[in-house]
Amino acid sequence: APKMVYTIRDQLVSSPVRNQCVKPRGLARSIAVKSRCFDASLVIDGGLSFTFNDGTRALLEIYEEDALRTVTLQEDPTEVSFKH
């Protein structure tokens, strides 16, 4: 199953227990986020920015049909292999 890479920048932690923090970088099939900030933004792919103020929720998911694929061309031009 495909996974997306995520990075959390400026994570705010409201729990006194540090073990409950989300890893700042990782892989996931889906990510649910709820904003706790005013005048905030949710940035996707380092360029798309969305207003993401207090109480706003976002669900980010990846599906098999949306996954990026890599094409590898062999020396034999009739042979092509696809990878996820």
Helices and strands as residue ranges (DSSP letters): E 4-7, G 18-20, E 25-28, E 30-34, E 41-44, E 48-51, E 57-61, G 64-66, E 70-73, E 80-83
